[in-house]
Each structure stands twice: as C-alpha cells, then as structure tokens.
C-alpha cells in the first residue's frame, strides 16, 4: 500500500479588517453615486461592496500569522456584458431576477479574486 504525501494546510482561517469607518465612507460614496446617477449605480454596487471586503481579507496560517491576502481585480470593464444581461433580466422579470443576481455577483467577484502569498 503506497502512502500519499500530504502537505500541511497553509491556511488556518480568513481575517477581514474592513472597519466601520471604511463602511461609513463607502456608504456615503455610494449614496452620492446613487443620487447623481439616478439609481443606476446600484446595479454595480454589489460588485464593489464584495470587492472592498475581499481586498481587506488576509489569510492566516494555523498559528494565526498572516501568510497572504485576497486581491480582487474586478472592474466593470471585465463584466459589462454580465451587468447588461442581468439588468435586462431584472427589468423583464419585474425585479424577480435580482434574487439570483445577488448570487451571480458573488460568483463573478470570486472568479476575479486571487490569493497573494507574502
């Protein structure tokens, strides 16, 4: 019987340092953008909300030391087709597609996230 070599897990857990002050600043910015764009900014808001949180997340090893961080490189240019498609679906379904849209946003943002080890 051959034994498979296993390496120790490099990641113990994730730690997010997204502060309350950053949250307040982000909320103020998005309220202003929503007013200026007459609500259109809310279509891309979920992408940037998730991106902000992911970019403030570190990977910790089993002993709690930081070994890397998450880097989300999402920008609206990468997914303009995705956004337009879902806006049309939300309009056609009178908002019902927005429940699915929330999950699809997370998928898109996670697919644009990489781990950068220190």
N, C-alpha and C positions, 0 to 999 in steps of 0.2 A: 504494500500500500504506500503510495507516494504522498508526501505531505506538501501541501501548497504553502508557499511562503506568504505570510501576511505581514503587511507593514502597519505600524500603529496609525491610528487615525490622527490626522493633523489638526482637525478642527474639533474643539470641545463644545463651542457654542457661538452664537452671534451676540454682539452687543451694539445697540444703537444709541448714538449720542445726540439725537435730534432734540434740541432743547425747546423749552416753552417759548423763549424769546424768538427763536427761529420760526416757530409755529405762528406766533403772532405777526411777525414780519411777513411771512408767506401769505397769511390770511389777508392782511391789509393790501398787499400787492395784487392778489387775485380779485379782491373786491373792486379795486380800481380798474383792473383789466376788464372785469365783467361789465362794469358801468360804461367804460369807454367803447367796448366792442358790442354793446347792447346784448350781452349774454353769450356771444359766440365763444368767448374764452373758456366758458365752462365745458366745452366739447373736449378741449385738450388738457383741462385741469387735472383729471385723474392720472394722466401720464406723468406730469411734472410733480404731482404730490408723491407718487410712488418713487419717482427718481430721486427726489430730495431725501426721502427716508433711506433708500438703499445706499446712497452715496455717503451717508453718515453712519454706516454699519461696518463694524470691524469683526474679523474672525479671531476667536480666541482658541488657544490650544487647551488641552485637558487641565493644565495648571492655571489657566486664566490669563496667560500672557498673549498679547496681540501678535498674530502671525501673518495677518493680511487684512485687506479691506475689500469691500464690494465697490465696483466702479461701473455705474450705469451710464452708457454713452448715448442714450436715446435722444433724438431730436426729431422735431416734427417732420423734417425733410425725409427721414427714413420711412415714415409711415403715413404719408399724406394720403395714399390710396386707401389705407386701412381706415383712417379717420373719415374720409368722404363716404366710403361704403357704409360705415356704421351710422353716420348722420342720416343718410338716406333711409336706412333700415329703421331708425328711430322715428323718423317722420312718417314713413309708410305704416308702421305698426302703432302709431299714436303714442309712442313712448314705451311700449312694452319691451322692445328690443334693448332698452337701456339696462335692464337687469342682466342680460347676457353680456352687454358691452363692458360692464364693470369687470367681469372675469377675463374677457379678452384683452383688456388694457393691461391687466397684471401679467398675462402671458407675454404680450409684446415687450413690456418693460423688462421682464426677467430674461427674455431672449437677448436683450441688448446689454445685459449685465455680465461683467467678467470679474473674476477673483484676481486681485493683485497681491501676491505674497511679498512680504517685506524681506 
